[in-house]
Amino acid sequence: MWSPSTQRLIIFIIIIIILIRIFFFQPETIEQRDLEKTDIFNFIVDTNSLWFDEGEEKRYDLYTNIPAYAQVSNKLAAIPKSKTAICETDPFIAQQVLCSLQEKIDDEAPCDSDSLQYYSDFEDLQREKELDKNLTGWKVLFARRDPIERFVDHYMDTCVREDRECYKCRLDLRCYLNNIYADIVQIYTKNRTINEDQAKFVPQNYFCQMETMNQRYQFVDYSLFANPTNPAYAEAKRPDVEELFADSLSSYEKISKFYTSFIYARPDVLDLFVKTYYWDYMVLKMPLPELKVAEVRDYKEGWY
């Protein structure tokens, strides 16, 4: 039995630990930005100039394409009844694509996250369903996304809609892309485990044993379910800055379109972006983005 003085000391230490946890280890509170405020867009425009100083187009000449085929996750989702599996680059995307296909086959059958089956990798699927290594008789899908569209969506949700640290870049997309490039290089060279946020920006070819299963995949467009090698697809992905003035667009959509225009309009930023995601374009069979010089200089007047 402890002495009274020892008991008091233990109680005192416990209280100190509780106070430290309360005041120093509180969970991060993430504030939502009000994107309707004019000053938010003005700050974004001032920080992300669509035009660059002379010489900046060579800023990333010494950077190289990040290599392909790191292994970050091999998870699959499947509907055994229709013998269809899909790589889970994102659980929501995998479910949406599978369920859309399922509805075309049988619109009476329920399809949601509970009705799908999940596997840790292809070997797990082969073992559970007694399949050969080629998964004979099964469709194996990969829902690809346009890399710029995917990156901007991630950036908007992580750094614009929510007031997060984002490498202390303060809505500066080029600063953020610089850090993402460095992060992906570290993930590739050190074979690092990724978290949920990193899964949204690592190259898509890092998922689901792409190096060995590349020829087995049927690529489907997540957004269009169309062939992205069509020249019209590549052109549609390069918005004019004039589109920012459309009254029907929300503030979120206008800011998203501005950032998309920023990537296409800046040779230095587009160069770094392509070097970050080059192998996504090659492996997933999508056309490389082309520079589109912004022509509207006084675009801020059309914002509100």
Phi and psi in degrees as GROMACS dihedral restraints (atoms count N, CA, C in turn):
[ dihedral_restraints ]
;  ai    aj    ak    al  type     phi  dphi    fc
    3     4     5     6     1   -71.9    20    10
    4     5     6     7     1   150.5    20    10
    6     7     8     9     1   -74.1    20    10
    7     8     9    10     1   158.5    20    10
    9    10    11    12     1   -54.7    20    10
   10    11    12    13     1   -39.0    20    10
   12    13    14    15     1   -66.6    20    10
   13    14    15    16     1   -37.6    20    10
   15    16    17    18     1   -67.9    20    10
   16    17    18    19     1   -40.4    20    10
   18    19    20    21     1   -61.9    20    10
   19    20    21    22     1   -42.7    20    10
   21    22    23    24     1   -63.4    20    10
   22    23    24    25     1   -38.9    20    10
   24    25    26    27     1   -64.2    20    10
   25    26    27    28     1   -42.4    20    10
   27    28    29    30     1   -63.3    20    10
   28    29    30    31     1   -44.4    20    10
   30    31    32    33     1   -61.8    20    10
   31    32    33    34     1   -40.8    20    10
   33    34    35    36     1   -63.0    20    10
   34    35    36    37     1   -43.4    20    10
   36    37    38    39     1   -64.0    20    10
   37    38    39    40     1   -42.3    20    10
   39    40    41    42     1   -61.5    20    10
   40    41    42    43     1   -42.3    20    10
   42    43    44    45     1   -62.3    20    10
   43    44    45    46     1   -43.4    20    10
   45    46    47    48     1   -61.8    20    10
   46    47    48    49     1   -43.1    20    10
   48    49    50    51     1   -61.4    20    10
   49    50    51    52     1   -43.5    20    10
   51    52    53    54     1   -61.9    20    10
   52    53    54    55     1   -44.2    20    10
   54    55    56    57     1   -63.9    20    10
   55    56    57    58     1   -40.3    20    10
   57    58    59    60     1   -61.4    20    10
   58    59    60    61     1   -43.1    20    10
   60    61    62    63     1   -65.4    20    10
   61    62    63    64     1   -36.9    20    10
   63    64    65    66     1   -67.6    20    10
   64    65    66    67     1   -44.8    20    10
   66    67    68    69     1   -92.6    20    10
   67    68    69    70     1   -21.2    20    10
   69    70    71    72     1  -118.3    20    10
   70    71    72    73     1   -13.7    20    10
   72    73    74    75     1  -126.1    20    10
   73    74    75    76     1    35.6    20    10
   75    76    77    78     1   -71.3    20    10
   76    77    78    79     1   143.8    20    10
   78    79    80    81     1   -61.9    20    10
   79    80    81    82     1   144.0    20    10
   81    82    83    84     1   -63.7    20    10
   82    83    84    85     1   129.5    20    10
   84    85    86    87     1   -95.1    20    10
   85    86    87    88     1   125.0    20    10
   87    88    89    90     1  -105.8    20    10
   88    89    90    91     1   119.7    20    10
   90    91    92    93     1   -87.6    20    10
   91    92    93    94     1   147.2    20    10
   93    94    95    96     1   -90.2    20    10
   94    95    96    97     1   133.3    20    10
   96    97    98    99     1   -81.0    20    10
   97    98    99   100     1   146.3    20    10
   99   100   101   102     1   -89.4    20    10
  100   101   102   103     1    98.1    20    10
  102   103   104   105     1   -74.1    20    10
  103   104   105   106     1    -6.8    20    10
  105   106   107   108     1   -77.7    20    10
  106   107   108   109     1   -14.7    20    10
  108   109   110   111     1   -72.1    20    10
  109   110   111   112     1   131.8    20    10
  111   112   113   114     1   -61.5    20    10
  112   113   114   115     1   -36.7    20    10
  114   115   116   117     1   -67.0    20    10
  115   116   117   118     1   -24.5    20    10
  117   118   119   120     1   -65.4    20    10
  118   119   120   121     1   -49.9    20    10
  120   121   122   123     1   -65.1    20    10
  121   122   123   124     1   -40.8    20    10
  123   124   125   126     1   -59.8    20    10
  124   125   126   127     1   -40.3    20    10
  126   127   128   129     1   -65.7    20    10
  127   128   129   130     1   -41.3    20    10
  129   130   131   132     1   -61.9    20    10
  130   131   132   133     1   -43.7    20    10
  132   133   134   135     1   -65.2    20    10
  133   134   135   136     1   -43.6    20    10
  135   136   137   138     1   -67.1    20    10
  136   137   138   139     1   -32.1    20    10
  138   139   140   141     1   -82.2    20    10
  139   140   141   142     1   -28.3    20    10
  141   142   143   144     1  -119.5    20    10
  142   143   144   145     1    75.6    20    10
  144   145   146   147     1   -66.3    20    10
  145   146   147   148     1   135.0    20    10
  147   148   149   150     1   -74.7    20    10
  148   149   150   151     1   -10.8    20    10
  150   151   152   153     1  -120.9    20    10
  151   152   153   154     1   147.1    20    10
  153   154   155   156     1  -119.7    20    10
  154   155   156   157     1   159.2    20    10
  156   157   158   159     1   -74.0    20    10
  157   158   159   160     1   153.1    20    10
  159   160   161   162     1   -56.9    20    10
  160   161   162   163     1   132.1    20    10
  162   163   164   165     1    98.1    20    10
  163   164   165   166     1   -17.8    20    10
  165   166   167   168     1   -69.8    20    10
  166   167   168   169     1   -19.5    20    10
  168   169   170   171     1   -66.0    20    10
  169   170   171   172     1   -17.7    20    10
  171   172   173   174     1   -99.0    20    10
  172   173   174   175     1     8.6    20    10
  174   175   176   177     1   -56.2    20    10
  175   176   177   178     1   -36.6    20    10
  177   178   179   180     1  -110.5    20    10
  178   179   180   181     1    25.1    20    10
  180   181   182   183     1   -59.3    20    10
  181   182   183   184     1   -34.2    20    10
  183   184   185   186     1   -83.9    20    10
  184   185   186   187     1    -8.3    20    10
  186   187   188   189     1   -75.7    20    10
  187   188   189   190     1   150.1    20    10
  189   190   191   192     1  -118.9    20    10
  190   191   192   193     1   163.5    20    10
  192   193   194   195     1   -62.8    20    10
  193   194   195   196     1   131.3    20    10
  195   196   197   198     1   -67.8    20    10
  196   197   198   199     1   131.9    20    10
  198   199   200   201     1   -61.2    20    10
  199   200   201   202     1   161.2    20    10
  201   202   203   204     1   -90.6    20    10
  202   203   204   205     1   168.2    20    10
  204   205   206   207     1    69.0    20    10
  205   206   207   208     1    38.8    20    10
  207   208   209   210     1   -72.9    20    10
  208   209   210   211     1   161.1    20    10
  210   211   212   213     1  -113.8    20    10
  211   212   213   214     1   107.5    20    10
  213   214   215   216     1  -110.0    20    10
  214   215   216   217     1   -30.7    20    10
  216   217   218   219     1  -163.0    20    10
  217   218   219   220     1   139.2    20    10
  219   220   221   222     1  -119.5    20    10
  220   221   222   223     1    18.9    20    10
  222   223   224   225     1   -68.3    20    10
  223   224   225   226     1   143.4    20    10
  225   226   227   228     1  -127.0    20    10
  226   227   228   229     1   152.0    20    10
  228   229   230   231     1  -119.3    20    10
  229   230   231   232     1   151.7    20    10
  231   232   233   234     1  -152.5    20    10
  232   233   234   235     1   154.2    20    10
  234   235   236   237     1  -115.7    20    10
  235   236   237   238     1    95.5    20    10
  237   238   239   240     1   -56.7    20    10
  238   239   240   241     1   -34.5    20    10
  240   241   242   243     1   -58.8    20    10
  241   242   243   244     1   -39.5    20    10
  243   244   245   246     1   -98.7    20    10
  244   245   246   247     1     5.8    20    10
  246   247   248   249     1    52.1    20    10
  247   248   249   250     1    52.6    20    10
  249   250   251   252     1  -130.3    20    10
  250   251   252   253     1   129.6    20    10
  252   253   254   255     1  -125.4    20    10
  253   254   255   256     1   155.4    20    10
  255   256   257   258     1  -141.5    20    10
  256   257   258   259     1   143.2    20    10
  258   259   260   261     1   -69.3    20    10
  259   260   261   262     1   134.7    20    10
  261   262   263   264     1   -93.7    20    10
  262   263   264   265     1    76.2    20    10
  264   265   266   267     1   -70.3    20    10
  265   266   267   268     1   -28.2    20    10
  267   268   269   270     1  -152.1    20    10
  268   269   270   271     1   126.0    20    10
  270   271   272   273     1   -57.4    20    10
  271   272   273   274     1   -39.7    20    10
  273   274   275   276     1   -65.5    20    10
  274   275   276   277     1   -44.4    20    10
  276   277   278   279     1   -63.6    20    10
  277   278   279   280     1   -44.6    20    10
  279   280   281   282     1   -59.4    20    10
  280   281   282   283     1   -45.6    20    10
  282   283   284   285     1   -63.9    20    10
  283   284   285   286     1   -43.3    20    10
  285   286   287   288     1   -63.3    20    10
  286   287   288   289     1   -43.9    20    10
  288   289   290   291     1   -66.7    20    10
  289   290   291   292     1   -47.0    20    10
  291   292   293   294     1   -61.0    20    10
  292   293   294   295     1   -45.1    20    10
  294   295   296   297     1   -67.8    20    10
  295   296   297   298     1   -33.9    20    10
  297   298   299   300     1   -63.0    20    10
  298   299   300   301     1   -42.0    20    10
  300   301   302   303     1   -69.1    20    10
  301   302   303   304     1   -37.9    20    10
  303   304   305   306     1   -63.5    20    10
  304   305   306   307     1   -39.0    20    10
  306   307   308   309     1   -64.3    20    10
  307   308   309   310     1   -31.4    20    10
  309   310   311   312     1   -70.5    20    10
  310   311   312   313     1   -29.3    20    10
  312   313   314   315     1   -82.2    20    10
  313   314   315   316     1   -45.1    20    10
  315   316   317   318     1  -151.5    20    10
  316   317   318   319     1    95.8    20    10
  318   319   320   321     1   -74.2    20    10
  319   320   321   322     1    -5.2    20    10
  321   322   323   324     1   -87.4    20    10
  322   323   324   325     1   -24.5    20    10
  324   325   326   327     1   -76.6    20    10
  325   326   327   328     1   131.2    20    10
  327   328   329   330     1   -68.1    20    10
  328   329   330   331     1   144.2    20    10
  330   331   332   333     1  -142.3    20    10
  331   332   333   334     1   113.5    20    10
  333   334   335   336     1  -153.8    20    10
  334   335   336   337     1  -173.7    20    10
  336   337   338   339     1   -60.6    20    10
  337   338   339   340     1   -28.2    20    10
  339   340   341   342     1   -77.6    20    10
  340   341   342   343     1   -25.3    20    10
  342   343   344   345     1   -89.2    20    10
  343   344   345   346     1   -10.3    20    10
  345   346   347   348     1   -86.7    20    10
  346   347   348   349     1   158.8    20    10
  348   349   350   351     1  -112.1    20    10
  349   350   351   352     1   146.9    20    10
  351   352   353   354     1  -122.9    20    10
  352   353   354   355     1   144.6    20    10
  354   355   356   357     1  -135.1    20    10
  355   356   357   358     1   147.3    20    10
  357   358   359   360     1   -73.4    20    10
  358   359   360   361     1   -28.6    20    10
  360   361   362   363     1  -169.1    20    10
  361   362   363   364     1  -177.6    20    10
  363   364   365   366     1   -64.8    20    10
  364   365   366   367     1   -36.6    20    10
  366   367   368   369     1   -61.6    20    10
  367   368   369   370     1   -38.2    20    10
  369   370   371   372     1   -64.1    20    10
  370   371   372   373     1   -43.5    20    10
  372   373   374   375     1   -63.1    20    10
  373   374   375   376     1   -44.8    20    10
  375   376   377   378     1   -59.8    20    10
  376   377   378   379     1   -42.7    20    10
  378   379   380   381     1   -68.0    20    10
  379   380   381   382     1   -45.2    20    10
  381   382   383   384     1   -67.7    20    10
  382   383   384   385     1   -36.9    20    10
  384   385   386   387     1  -105.2    20    10
  385   386   387   388     1     6.6    20    10
  387   388   389   390     1    53.4    20    10
  388   389   390   391     1    54.2    20    10
  390   391   392   393     1  -104.5    20    10
  391   392   393   394     1   158.4    20    10
  393   394   395   396     1   -80.3    20    10
  394   395   396   397     1   177.0    20    10
  396   397   398   399     1   -66.1    20    10
  397   398   399   400     1   -22.1    20    10
  399   400   401   402     1   -90.3    20    10
  400   401   402   403     1     0.8    20    10
  402   403   404   405     1    54.1    20    10
  403   404   405   406     1    45.7    20    10
  405   406   407   408     1   -56.0    20    10
  406   407   408   409     1   132.2    20    10
  408   409   410   411     1    91.3    20    10
  409   410   411   412     1    -6.3    20    10
  411   412   413   414     1  -108.8    20    10
  412   413   414   415     1   149.0    20    10
  414   415   416   417     1   -93.1    20    10
  415   416   417   418     1   132.3    20    10
  417   418   419   420     1  -119.5    20    10
  418   419   420   421     1   112.9    20    10
  420   421   422   423     1  -104.2    20    10
  421   422   423   424     1   152.7    20    10
  423   424   425   426     1  -134.6    20    10
  424   425   426   427     1   115.2    20    10
  426   427   428   429     1   -85.5    20    10
  427   428   429   430     1   100.5    20    10
  429   430   431   432     1   -86.8    20    10
  430   431   432   433     1   152.5    20    10
  432   433   434   435     1  -125.8    20    10
  433   434   435   436     1   146.5    20    10
  435   436   437   438     1   -56.2    20    10
  436   437   438   439     1   123.9    20    10
  438   439   440   441     1   -57.4    20    10
  439   440   441   442     1   -39.0    20    10
  441   442   443   444     1   -68.3    20    10
  442   443   444   445     1   -43.9    20    10
  444   445   446   447     1   -60.1    20    10
  445   446   447   448     1   -43.9    20    10
  447   448   449   450     1   -64.2    20    10
  448   449   450   451     1   -43.8    20    10
  450   451   452   453     1   -65.8    20    10
  451   452   453   454     1   -45.0    20    10
  453   454   455   456     1   -65.3    20    10
  454   455   456   457     1   -40.3    20    10
  456   457   458   459     1   -59.3    20    10
  457   458   459   460     1   -45.4    20    10
  459   460   461   462     1   -62.0    20    10
  460   461   462   463     1   -45.4    20    10
  462   463   464   465     1   -64.2    20    10
  463   464   465   466     1   -41.6    20    10
  465   466   467   468     1   -62.4    20    10
  466   467   468   469     1   -45.6    20    10
  468   469   470   471     1   -72.1    20    10
  469   470   471   472     1   -33.6    20    10
  471   472   473   474     1   -89.4    20    10
  472   473   474   475     1   -40.2    20    10
  474   475   476   477     1  -114.8    20    10
  475   476   477   478     1   -18.7    20    10
  477   478   479   480     1  -105.4    20    10
  478   479   480   481     1   -56.3    20    10
  480   481   482   483     1   -61.8    20    10
  481   482   483   484     1   -39.7    20    10
  483   484   485   486     1  -110.3    20    10
  484   485   486   487     1   140.3    20    10
  486   487   488   489     1   -87.3    20    10
  487   488   489   490     1    76.9    20    10
  489   490   491   492     1   -98.5    20    10
  490   491   492   493     1   172.5    20    10
  492   493   494   495     1   -62.7    20    10
  493   494   495   496     1   -53.7    20    10
  495   496   497   498     1    48.8    20    10
  496   497   498   499     1    53.3    20    10
  498   499   500   501     1    59.9    20    10
  499   500   501   502     1    22.2    20    10
  501   502   503   504     1    58.5    20    10
  502   503   504   505     1    35.1    20    10
  504   505   506   507     1   -87.6    20    10
  505   506   507   508     1   -12.9    20    10
  507   508   509   510     1    50.5    20    10
  508   509   510   511     1    57.4    20    10
  510   511   512   513     1    68.8    20    10
  511   512   513   514     1    13.4    20    10
  513   514   515   516     1   -89.8    20    10
  514   515   516   517     1   104.1    20    10
  516   517   518   519     1   -66.9    20    10
  517   518   519   520     1   -36.9    20    10
  519   520   521   522     1   -64.7    20    10
  520   521   522   523     1   -40.6    20    10
  522   523   524   525     1   -59.1    20    10
  523   524   525   526     1   -45.0    20    10
  525   526   527   528     1   -64.2    20    10
  526   527   528   529     1   -43.8    20    10
  528   529   530   531     1   -63.4    20    10
  529   530   531   532     1   -38.0    20    10
  531   532   533   534     1   -55.4    20    10
  532   533   534   535     1   -46.3    20    10
  534   535   536   537     1   -70.4    20    10
  535   536   537   538     1   -35.9    20    10
  537   538   539   540     1   -64.1    20    10
  538   539   540   541     1   -42.1    20    10
  540   541   542   543     1   -56.8    20    10
  541   542   543   544     1   -48.7    20    10
  543   544   545   546     1   -63.1    20    10
  544   545   546   547     1   -39.6    20    10
  546   547   548   549     1   -62.9    20    10
  547   548   549   550     1   -45.8    20    10
  549   550   551   552     1   -65.9    20    10
  550   551   552   553     1   -37.4    20    10
  552   553   554   555     1   -59.6    20    10
  553   554   555   556     1   -42.6    20    10
  555   556   557   558     1   -64.9    20    10
  556   557   558   559     1   -42.0    20    10
  558   559   560   561     1   -61.6    20    10
  559   560   561   562     1   -41.1    20    10
  561   562   563   564     1   -70.4    20    10
  562   563   564   565     1   -49.3    20    10
  564   565   566   567     1   -73.8    20    10
  565   566   567   568     1   -31.3    20    10
  567   568   569   570     1  -105.9    20    10
  568   569   570   571     1     4.4    20    10
  570   571   572   573     1    52.3    20    10
  571   572   573   574     1    44.9    20    10
  573   574   575   576     1   -74.4    20    10
  574   575   576   577     1   147.0    20    10
  576   577   578   579     1   -73.5    20    10
  577   578   579   580     1   139.3    20    10
  579   580   581   582     1  -104.1    20    10
  580   581   582   583     1   156.1    20    10
  582   583   584   585     1   -98.4    20    10
  583   584   585   586     1  -177.9    20    10
  585   586   587   588     1   -63.0    20    10
  586   587   588   589     1   -39.0    20    10
  588   589   590   591     1   -67.6    20    10
  589   590   591   592     1   -42.2    20    10
  591   592   593   594     1   -65.5    20    10
  592   593   594   595     1   -29.5    20    10
  594   595   596   597     1   -62.5    20    10
  595   596   597   598     1   -19.7    20    10
  597   598   599   600     1   -85.9    20    10
  598   599   600   601     1   -12.3    20    10
  600   601   602   603     1  -124.9    20    10
  601   602   603   604     1   -11.8    20    10
  603   604   605   606     1   -65.5    20    10
  604   605   606   607     1   153.4    20    10
  606   607   608   609     1   -55.5    20    10
  607   608   609   610     1   146.2    20    10
  609   610   611   612     1   -67.4    20    10
  610   611   612   613     1   -26.1    20    10
  612   613   614   615     1   -74.3    20    10
  613   614   615   616     1     0.5    20    10
  615   616   617   618     1   -85.6    20    10
  616   617   618   619     1    -2.5    20    10
  618   619   620   621     1  -102.5    20    10
  619   620   621   622     1   148.3    20    10
  621   622   623   624     1    56.1    20    10
  622   623   624   625     1    49.8    20    10
  624   625   626   627     1    49.9    20    10
  625   626   627   628     1    46.4    20    10
  627   628   629   630     1   -59.4    20    10
  628   629   630   631     1   -33.7    20    10
  630   631   632   633     1   -62.4    20    10
  631   632   633   634     1   -40.5    20    10
  633   634   635   636     1   -94.0    20    10
  634   635   636   637     1   -25.1    20    10
  636   637   638   639     1  -101.8    20    10
  637   638   639   640     1     2.3    20    10
  639   640   641   642     1   -46.8    20    10
  640   641   642   643     1   -50.2    20    10
  642   643   644   645     1   -74.7    20    10
  643   644   645   646     1   -13.7    20    10
  645   646   647   648     1   -89.2    20    10
  646   647   648   649     1   -20.6    20    10
  648   649   650   651     1   -73.8    20    10
  649   650   651   652     1   145.3    20    10
  651   652   653   654     1  -103.8    20    10
  652   653   654   655     1   112.6    20    10
  654   655   656   657     1   -79.5    20    10
  655   656   657   658     1   132.9    20    10
  657   658   659   660     1  -127.0    20    10
  658   659   660   661     1   144.4    20    10
  660   661   662   663     1   -79.4    20    10
  661   662   663   664     1   123.7    20    10
  663   664   665   666     1   -62.8    20    10
  664   665   666   667     1   -44.6    20    10
  666   667   668   669     1   -84.0    20    10
  667   668   669   670     1   -37.0    20    10
  669   670   671   672     1  -115.4    20    10
  670   671   672   673     1   -19.0    20    10
  672   673   674   675     1    48.1    20    10
  673   674   675   676     1    47.1    20    10
  675   676   677   678     1  -136.7    20    10
  676   677   678   679     1   170.9    20    10
  678   679   680   681     1   -79.6    20    10
  679   680   681   682     1   108.8    20    10
  681   682   683   684     1   -74.4    20    10
  682   683   684   685     1    -3.5    20    10
  684   685   686   687     1   -79.1    20    10
  685   686   687   688     1    -8.2    20    10
  687   688   689   690     1   -63.0    20    10
  688   689   690   691     1   127.1    20    10
  690   691   692   693     1   -54.6    20    10
  691   692   693   694     1   -30.8    20    10
  693   694   695   696     1   -63.8    20    10
  694   695   696   697     1   -31.5    20    10
  696   697   698   699     1   -64.9    20    10
  697   698   699   700     1   -48.5    20    10
  699   700   701   702     1   -61.1    20    10
  700   701   702   703     1   -40.2    20    10
  702   703   704   705     1   -67.0    20    10
  703   704   705   706     1   -37.8    20    10
  705   706   707   708     1   -65.7    20    10
  706   707   708   709     1   -23.2    20    10
  708   709   710   711     1   -82.4    20    10
  709   710   711   712     1    -4.5    20    10
  711   712   713   714     1  -110.2    20    10
  712   713   714   715     1    89.3    20    10
  714   715   716   717     1   -72.8    20    10
  715   716   717   718     1   146.6    20    10
  717   718   719   720     1   -76.4    20    10
  718   719   720   721     1   148.4    20    10
  720   721   722   723     1   -63.6    20    10
  721   722   723   724     1   -26.8    20    10
  723   724   725   726     1   -58.0    20    10
  724   725   726   727     1   -26.6    20    10
  726   727   728   729     1   -63.4    20    10
  727   728   729   730     1   -19.1    20    10
  729   730   731   732     1   -65.3    20    10
  730   731   732   733     1   -19.5    20    10
  732   733   734   735     1   -88.9    20    10
  733   734   735   736     1    -2.9    20    10
  735   736   737   738     1   -63.5    20    10
  736   737   738   739     1   124.4    20    10
  738   739   740   741     1   -64.3    20    10
  739   740   741   742     1   -25.4    20    10
  741   742   743   744     1   -76.3    20    10
  742   743   744   745     1   -12.3    20    10
  744   745   746   747     1   -82.8    20    10
  745   746   747   748     1   142.2    20    10
  747   748   749   750     1   -76.8    20    10
  748   749   750   751     1   167.0    20    10
  750   751   752   753     1   -60.8    20    10
  751   752   753   754     1   -38.9    20    10
  753   754   755   756     1   -59.6    20    10
  754   755   756   757     1   -45.6    20    10
  756   757   758   759     1   -67.2    20    10
  757   758   759   760     1   -37.9    20    10
  759   760   761   762     1   -66.4    20    10
  760   761   762   763     1   -42.6    20    10
  762   763   764   765     1   -65.6    20    10
  763   764   765   766     1   -40.3    20    10
  765   766   767   768     1   -61.2    20    10
  766   767   768   769     1   -44.6    20    10
  768   769   770   771     1   -65.5    20    10
  769   770   771   772     1   -35.6    20    10
  771   772   773   774     1   -62.6    20    10
  772   773   774   775     1   -47.5    20    10
  774   775   776   777     1   -62.4    20    10
  775   776   777   778     1   -37.3    20    10
  777   778   779   780     1   -63.5    20    10
  778   779   780   781     1   -44.6    20    10
  780   781   782   783     1   -61.9    20    10
  781   782   783   784     1   -37.7    20    10
  783   784   785   786     1   -60.3    20    10
  784   785   786   787     1   -44.4    20    10
  786   787   788   789     1   -64.1    20    10
  787   788   789   790     1   -42.9    20    10
  789   790   791   792     1   -72.9    20    10
  790   791   792   793     1   -29.0    20    10
  792   793   794   795     1   -86.0    20    10
  793   794   795   796     1   -22.9    20    10
  795   796   797   798     1   -99.3    20    10
  796   797   798   799     1   113.3    20    10
  798   799   800   801     1   -57.6    20    10
  799   800   801   802     1   -38.1    20    10
  801   802   803   804     1   -67.9    20    10
  802   803   804   805     1   -43.3    20    10
  804   805   806   807     1   -69.0    20    10
  805   806   807   808     1   -43.8    20    10
  807   808   809   810     1   -63.2    20    10
  808   809   810   811     1   -38.3    20    10
  810   811   812   813     1   -61.4    20    10
  811   812   813   814     1   -47.0    20    10
  813   814   815   816     1   -65.9    20    10
  814   815   816   817     1   -38.6    20    10
  816   817   818   819     1   -62.6    20    10
  817   818   819   820     1   -46.1    20    10
  819   820   821   822     1   -63.6    20    10
  820   821   822   823     1   -38.5    20    10
  822   823   824   825     1   -68.1    20    10
  823   824   825   826     1   -24.8    20    10
  825   826   827   828     1   -77.9    20    10
  826   827   828   829     1   -39.8    20    10
  828   829   830   831     1  -119.8    20    10
  829   830   831   832     1    22.0    20    10
  831   832   833   834     1   -53.1    20    10
  832   833   834   835     1   -46.2    20    10
  834   835   836   837     1   -74.2    20    10
  835   836   837   838     1   -18.9    20    10
  837   838   839   840     1   -64.2    20    10
  838   839   840   841     1   -44.0    20    10
  840   841   842   843     1   -63.0    20    10
  841   842   843   844     1   -42.1    20    10
  843   844   845   846     1   -72.0    20    10
  844   845   846   847     1   -51.9    20    10
  846   847   848   849     1   -70.0    20    10
  847   848   849   850     1   -39.5    20    10
  849   850   851   852     1   -89.0    20    10
  850   851   852   853     1     3.9    20    10
  852   853   854   855     1    60.9    20    10
  853   854   855   856     1    56.4    20    10
  855   856   857   858     1  -122.8    20    10
  856   857   858   859     1   148.4    20    10
  858   859   860   861     1   -70.6    20    10
  859   860   861   862     1   141.4    20    10
  861   862   863   864     1   -65.5    20    10
  862   863   864   865     1   142.8    20    10
  864   865   866   867     1   -69.6    20    10
  865   866   867   868     1   147.7    20    10
  867   868   869   870     1  -113.7    20    10
  868   869   870   871     1   148.6    20    10
  870   871   872   873     1   -62.1    20    10
  871   872   873   874     1   135.0    20    10
  873   874   875   876     1  -130.6    20    10
  874   875   876   877     1   104.9    20    10
  876   877   878   879     1   -69.9    20    10
  877   878   879   880     1   130.4    20    10
  879   880   881   882     1   -69.6    20    10
  880   881   882   883     1   134.3    20    10
  882   883   884   885     1  -106.4    20    10
  883   884   885   886     1   -16.5    20    10
  885   886   887   888     1   -98.4    20    10
  886   887   888   889     1   109.9    20    10
  888   889   890   891     1   -87.4    20    10
  889   890   891   892     1   -32.6    20    10
  891   892   893   894     1   -98.3    20    10
  892   893   894   895     1    46.6    20    10
  894   895   896   897     1   -71.3    20    10
  895   896   897   898     1   -20.8    20    10
  897   898   899   900     1   -65.2    20    10
  898   899   900   901     1   -27.8    20    10
  900   901   902   903     1   -65.9    20    10
  901   902   903   904     1   -25.0    20    10
  903   904   905   906     1   -88.7    20    10
  904   905   906   907     1     4.2    20    10
  906   907   908   909     1   -72.9    20    10
  907   908   909   910     1   -44.5    20    10
